[in-house]
């Protein structure tokens, strides 16, 4: 496990000093990352890890892109298409 530096998506969206363009870019990056994970599950057959608690407090906005945290509810056995 490593330390990830950056605010949560929730903090970004609630911060009035952050421009709407930055907020929309952050949301777009999160959705792009979600789509990539979904495609890996469907097209590459790797359906072992699903993040059940995707909310704005469980997504960190790191300089390298969105990072999901809080996998306490994750399951290794459920297929992506059954849990989303």
C-alpha positions in Angstrom: 0.0 0.0 0.0 1.3 3.5 -0.8 0.4 7.0 0.2 -1.6 8.9 -2.4 -1.4 12.7 -2.3 -4.4 14.6 -3.5 -7.9 15.8 -2.4 -11.0 13.6 -2.7 -13.4 14.2 -5.5 -15.9 15.4 -2.9 -13.4 18.0 -1.6 -12.7 19.2 -5.1 -16.4 19.5 -5.9 -17.2 21.3 -2.7 -14.4 23.8 -2.9 -15.6 27.2 -4.2 -12.1 28.2 -5.1 -11.8 25.4 -7.7 -13.1 26.5 -11.2 -15.9 24.7 -12.9 -13.6 23.6 -15.7 -11.3 21.9 -13.2 -14.3 20.2 -11.6 -15.6 19.0 -14.9 -12.1 17.7 -15.9 -11.9 15.8 -12.6 -15.4 14.2 -13.2 -14.4 13.3 -16.8 -11.2 11.7 -15.6 -13.1 9.6 -13.1 -15.6 8.4 -15.7 -12.8 7.6 -18.1 -11.1 5.5 -15.5 -14.4 3.8 -14.7 -15.0 3.0 -18.4 -11.4 1.6 -18.7 -12.0 -0.7 -15.7 -15.4 -1.8 -17.1 -13.9 -2.6 -20.4 -11.1 -4.6 -18.8 -13.8 -6.7 -17.0 -15.9 -7.3 -20.1 -13.5 -7.5 -22.9 -10.4 -8.9 -21.2 -12.3 -11.2 -18.9 -10.7 -9.9 -15.7 -13.8 -9.7 -13.6 -12.3 -10.4 -10.2 -12.2 -7.0 -8.4 -15.2 -4.6 -8.2 -15.4 -1.4 -6.1 -18.8 -1.4 -4.5 -18.5 1.9 -2.7 -17.8 4.4 -5.6 -18.7 7.7 -4.1 -17.0 11.1 -4.2 -15.3 10.5 -0.8 -13.6 7.3 -2.0 -11.9 8.8 -5.1 -8.6 10.6 -4.7 -7.5 13.0 -7.4 -3.8 12.4 -7.6 -1.4 14.0 -10.1 -1.4 10.7 -11.9 -5.2 10.5 -12.2 -8.1 9.2 -10.1 -7.3 6.6 -7.4 -10.1 4.6 -5.7 -9.7 3.9 -2.0 -11.8 2.0 0.6 -12.1 -1.5 -0.8 -13.6 -3.0 2.3 -16.7 -4.1 0.4 -14.8 -5.5 -2.6 -15.4 -9.0 -3.7 -13.1 -11.2 -5.7 -15.7 -13.6 -6.9 -18.5 -11.4 -8.3 -18.6 -10.6 -12.0 -18.6 -7.0 -13.0 -21.8 -7.2 -14.9 -23.6 -8.6 -11.8 -22.4 -6.0 -9.4 -22.7 -2.7 -11.3 
